[in-house]
Amino acid sequence: MNSSYMLLIMSNCHFSFMAKPMIKTIHSLEDDQYNEHLMVHKQYVTEMLINYLFPKNS
């Protein structure tokens, strides 16, 4: 796997947790709203990983 892919994967997985206070403050989110945001981000990262690992040949 290309090292840039690994960096992208790791940054997408860690960013939401490391930036939680900043994200909550900037967007004025409560904990339940932040958790909803996290679930959407989780789906996005999962789809991104699948597409990187198993690219569709067009």
Buried (B, 14 or more C-beta within 10 A) or exposed (E): EEEEEEEBBEEBEEEBEEEBEEBBEEEEBEEEEBEEBEEEBEEEBEEBBEEBEEEEEE
